Amino acid sequence: MYGVLDISTSGMIAQRTRMAVISANIANANTILDSQGNANPYKKRIVHFEPGDPSSSDPAGRSMGVHVSEIGRDEHAVRYQYEPGNPYANKDGYVAYPDISPEIEQINAMTAARAYEANVVAAETTKTMMAQALRLIA
């Protein structure tokens, strides 16, 4: 049976993934070069959730919980800064930087942390209720 613990666990996994993506966005907020050394600014990653858990072995469980359906890239999240002396500037003197706001990412991180904590509390409450039910039976 797909239970509340599984639902809470899927939420924790999804929020942990979201937090990792947010961390990568913050770490790469000023990255303007790709792995080959070419001027290609880091593209902000965005986590997309969908309901259900396709990895569940129980058919009923596939419709419950949440999972990360995709980690997308925001191809348009680029800002240009005028730096004519920069070797990576274009012909007009502008350098392309990722358009990542540390403040927005920090807010997203706090939201993900709170959602993770809510799932932990739900799982702990479920375990407590199960233990109380077992004591009543015994």
TORVOLUM-462747 format. One line per 4 residues: number of its first residue (from 1); their letters; for each residue y, z, x of C-alpha. Coordinates in Angstrom, 2 decimals, padded with zeros to 5 digits, always signed. Example, Ala and Ser with C-alpha at 12.3 -4.5 7.8 and 13.67 -1.06 7.14 Angstrom:
2
1> as> -004.50,+007.80,+012.30 ~ -001.06,+007.14,+013.67
END
This chain:
138
1> mygv> +000.00,+000.00,+000.00 ~ +003.43,-000.94,+001.28 ~ +005.36,+002.30,+001.14 ~ +008.80,+003.68,+001.56
5> ldis> +008.05,+004.45,+005.20 ~ +007.43,+000.76,+005.85 ~ +010.66,-000.16,+004.09 ~ +012.64,+002.34,+006.17
9> tsgm> +010.92,+001.14,+009.34 ~ +011.81,-002.48,+008.64 ~ +015.44,-001.40,+008.15 ~ +015.44,+000.45,+011.47
13> iaqr> +014.00,-002.55,+013.29 ~ +016.56,-004.88,+011.72 ~ +019.48,-002.60,+012.63 ~ +018.16,-002.13,+016.18
17> trma> +018.14,-005.92,+016.58 ~ +021.66,-006.10,+015.16 ~ +022.83,-003.46,+017.65 ~ +021.31,-005.41,+020.56
21> visa> +023.16,-008.57,+019.45 ~ +026.43,-006.65,+019.11 ~ +025.95,-005.24,+022.62 ~ +025.39,-008.73,+023.99
25> nian> +028.56,-009.94,+022.27 ~ +030.61,-007.12,+023.81 ~ +029.06,-007.65,+027.26 ~ +029.86,-011.37,+027.17
29> anti> +033.34,-011.16,+025.65 ~ +034.87,-012.73,+028.78 ~ +032.00,-015.00,+029.87 ~ +033.30,-018.53,+030.33
33> ldsq> +030.48,-020.05,+032.40 ~ +026.96,-020.95,+031.33 ~ +023.86,-020.30,+033.46 ~ +024.41,-023.55,+035.43
37> gnan> +027.98,-022.56,+036.35 ~ +029.66,-025.00,+033.97 ~ +032.69,-024.08,+031.89 ~ +031.03,-023.31,+028.56
41> pykk> +032.16,-020.07,+026.90 ~ +029.61,-017.67,+025.46 ~ +029.05,-018.25,+021.74 ~ +029.22,-015.14,+019.59
45> rivh> +025.84,-014.24,+018.06 ~ +025.49,-013.26,+014.41 ~ +022.44,-011.56,+012.87 ~ +021.27,-012.80,+009.47
49> fepg> +019.05,-010.55,+007.33 ~ +016.72,-011.55,+004.51 ~ +014.78,-009.39,+002.11 ~ +011.08,-008.88,+002.60
53> dpss> +008.77,-008.57,+005.57 ~ +006.86,-011.80,+006.28 ~ +004.77,-010.04,+008.95 ~ +003.26,-007.61,+006.42
57> sdpa> -000.49,-007.86,+005.93 ~ -000.13,-006.66,+002.33 ~ +001.07,-009.32,-000.14 ~ +003.13,-006.73,-002.02
61> grsm> +004.77,-005.70,+001.23 ~ +006.07,-009.19,+001.91 ~ +008.60,-008.77,-000.87 ~ +009.87,-005.35,+000.28
65> gvhv> +011.98,-004.21,+003.19 ~ +014.18,-006.41,+005.31 ~ +013.82,-008.64,+008.35 ~ +016.00,-010.62,+010.73
69> seig> +015.73,-014.20,+009.56 ~ +017.91,-015.69,+012.28 ~ +020.23,-014.88,+015.14 ~ +022.84,-017.58,+014.79
73> rdeh> +025.68,-018.71,+017.02 ~ +029.28,-019.09,+015.94 ~ +030.07,-022.41,+017.62 ~ +033.72,-022.22,+016.56
77> avry> +034.43,-018.75,+017.99 ~ +036.46,-019.99,+020.96 ~ +040.02,-019.07,+021.87 ~ +042.15,-020.87,+024.43
81> qyep> +044.33,-019.07,+026.92 ~ +046.97,-020.77,+029.02 ~ +045.98,-020.34,+032.69 ~ +047.06,-023.47,+034.58
85> gnpy> +045.94,-022.03,+037.96 ~ +042.40,-021.28,+036.80 ~ +039.83,-023.74,+038.23 ~ +038.11,-023.85,+034.82
89> ankd> +041.26,-024.85,+032.93 ~ +041.27,-028.12,+031.03 ~ +043.79,-030.89,+031.78 ~ +046.41,-029.08,+029.67
93> gyva> +045.95,-025.80,+031.59 ~ +043.96,-023.93,+028.93 ~ +040.76,-021.97,+029.60 ~ +038.21,-021.56,+026.80
97> ypdi> +037.12,-017.95,+026.21 ~ +034.74,-016.50,+023.63 ~ +036.65,-015.35,+020.55 ~ +035.03,-011.93,+020.42
101> spei> +037.09,-008.97,+019.29 ~ +035.87,-005.74,+020.92 ~ +037.37,-003.77,+018.03 ~ +035.47,-005.73,+015.38
105> eqin> +032.26,-005.53,+017.40 ~ +032.73,-001.75,+017.76 ~ +033.12,-001.44,+013.98 ~ +029.98,-003.55,+013.51
109> amta> +028.15,-001.28,+015.98 ~ +029.20,+001.83,+014.07 ~ +028.04,+000.24,+010.81 ~ +024.67,-000.66,+012.35
113> aray> +024.28,+002.86,+013.74 ~ +025.03,+004.41,+010.34 ~ +022.57,+002.09,+008.61 ~ +019.92,+002.96,+011.21
117> eanv> +020.57,+006.68,+010.67 ~ +020.29,+006.24,+006.89 ~ +016.87,+004.65,+007.35 ~ +015.79,+007.51,+009.64
121> vaae> +016.86,+010.07,+007.02 ~ +015.01,+008.13,+004.30 ~ +011.84,+008.06,+006.43 ~ +012.09,+011.78,+007.23
125> ttkt> +012.66,+012.63,+003.56 ~ +009.64,+010.54,+002.57 ~ +007.47,+012.33,+005.12 ~ +008.65,+015.70,+003.82
129> mmaq> +007.90,+014.72,+000.22 ~ +004.43,+013.48,+001.21 ~ +003.72,+016.75,+003.04 ~ +004.85,+018.77,+000.01
133> alrl> +002.63,+016.66,-002.27 ~ -000.37,+017.25,-000.02 ~ +000.28,+021.01,-000.09 ~ +000.29,+020.95,-003.90
137> ia> -003.01,+019.10,-003.97 ~ -004.72,+021.36,-001.43
END
